[in-house]
Amino acid sequence: MNNVDVIEANLWFDFYGPLLTDHQSQIWQLHFQEDWSLAEISAVKGVSRAAVQDVLERTANLLRDYERKLGLVAAMRQRQAALSRLVKVLSELPVDPQVGEAMALARGLALEEGLSDV
């Protein structure tokens, strides 16, 4: 997987994994989520290490292509950034019941988006 950020690729997998074949998904999960080596996967799957590497590279390219076309990870990041900015702006306003309610709503949305530091 040359030139692929593993964290980024795993985010792609979180969003687009259901679009993969079972074979692609299993090999991806074994390698990146279970930390199996290519040799371990090849032994279990009954294929060569080169075949495992090829599946991983093709899967990474496929996931990258899905993200390029659909942009779900980028959209999530934009929502997270907007919610972080919103919480910051609300925290700088004078204390008021409506501001408090807006802050609670914004924090709830931020938590749903995976932002735990707001």
C-alpha positions as CSV (number, residue, x, y, z in Angstrom):
1,M,0.0,0.0,0.0
2,N,2.4,2.6,-1.2
3,N,1.6,6.2,-0.5
4,V,-1.6,5.4,1.5
5,D,-2.1,6.8,5.0
6,V,-3.4,3.8,7.0
7,I,-5.5,5.9,9.3
8,E,-7.1,7.6,6.3
9,A,-7.6,4.3,4.5
10,N,-9.3,2.8,7.6
11,L,-11.7,5.7,7.7
12,W,-12.5,5.0,4.1
13,F,-13.1,1.4,5.1
14,D,-15.4,2.5,7.9
15,F,-17.6,4.3,5.3
16,Y,-17.2,2.2,2.2
17,G,-16.4,-1.3,3.6
18,P,-19.9,-2.6,2.9
19,L,-19.3,-1.9,-0.8
20,L,-16.4,-4.4,-0.9
21,T,-16.5,-8.1,-1.5
22,D,-16.4,-10.4,1.5
23,H,-12.9,-11.5,0.4
24,Q,-11.6,-7.9,0.2
25,S,-13.2,-7.0,3.5
26,Q,-11.9,-10.0,5.3
27,I,-8.3,-9.5,4.1
28,W,-8.5,-5.8,4.9
29,Q,-9.7,-6.5,8.4
30,L,-7.2,-9.2,9.1
31,H,-4.3,-7.1,8.0
32,F,-5.3,-3.6,9.3
33,Q,-7.6,-4.3,12.2
34,E,-6.3,-7.6,13.5
35,D,-2.6,-6.8,12.6
36,W,-2.1,-10.1,10.8
37,S,1.0,-10.4,8.5
38,L,0.7,-11.1,4.8
39,A,2.1,-14.6,5.5
40,E,-0.5,-15.3,8.2
41,I,-3.3,-14.2,5.9
42,S,-2.0,-16.1,2.9
43,A,-1.8,-19.3,5.0
44,V,-5.4,-19.0,6.2
45,K,-6.8,-17.9,2.8
46,G,-4.7,-20.4,0.8
47,V,-3.3,-17.8,-1.5
48,S,0.2,-16.4,-2.0
49,R,1.6,-13.4,0.0
50,A,1.7,-11.6,-3.3
51,A,-2.0,-12.2,-3.9
52,V,-2.8,-10.8,-0.4
53,Q,-0.6,-7.7,-1.1
54,D,-2.4,-7.3,-4.4
55,V,-5.9,-7.5,-2.8
56,L,-4.8,-4.9,-0.2
57,E,-3.5,-2.5,-2.8
58,R,-6.5,-2.9,-5.1
59,T,-8.8,-2.5,-2.1
60,A,-7.0,0.7,-1.0
61,N,-7.3,2.1,-4.5
62,L,-11.0,1.2,-4.6
63,L,-11.6,2.8,-1.2
64,R,-9.7,5.9,-2.4
65,D,-11.8,6.0,-5.5
66,Y,-15.1,5.8,-3.5
67,E,-14.0,8.7,-1.3
68,R,-13.0,10.7,-4.4
69,K,-16.4,10.2,-5.9
70,L,-18.6,10.3,-2.8
71,G,-16.6,12.4,-0.4
72,L,-18.2,11.0,2.8
73,V,-15.1,11.2,4.9
74,A,-14.4,14.8,3.7
75,A,-18.0,15.7,4.5
76,M,-17.7,14.3,8.0
77,R,-14.5,16.3,8.6
78,Q,-16.3,19.5,7.4
79,R,-19.2,18.8,9.8
80,Q,-16.7,18.2,12.6
81,A,-14.8,21.4,11.9
82,A,-18.1,23.5,11.7
83,L,-19.3,22.0,15.0
84,S,-16.0,22.7,16.7
85,R,-16.2,26.4,15.5
86,L,-19.9,26.6,16.6
87,V,-19.1,25.3,20.1
88,K,-16.1,27.8,20.3
89,V,-18.3,30.8,19.2
90,L,-21.1,29.8,21.6
91,S,-18.7,29.4,24.5
92,E,-17.6,33.0,24.0
93,L,-21.1,34.4,24.2
94,P,-22.5,35.8,27.4
95,V,-24.3,33.2,29.6
96,D,-27.9,33.1,28.7
97,P,-30.5,30.3,28.7
98,Q,-30.8,30.2,24.9
99,V,-27.1,30.2,24.5
100,G,-26.9,27.3,27.0
101,E,-29.5,25.4,25.1
102,A,-27.7,26.0,21.8
103,M,-24.4,24.9,23.4
104,A,-26.0,21.7,24.6
105,L,-27.4,21.0,21.2
106,A,-24.1,21.7,19.5
107,R,-22.2,19.5,22.0
108,G,-24.7,16.7,21.4
109,L,-24.2,16.9,17.6
110,A,-20.5,17.1,18.1
111,L,-20.5,13.9,20.1
112,E,-22.5,12.2,17.4
113,E,-19.9,13.3,14.9
114,G,-17.1,11.7,17.1
115,L,-15.8,14.9,18.6
116,S,-15.1,14.2,22.3
117,D,-13.1,17.3,23.1
118,V,-15.9,19.9,22.8
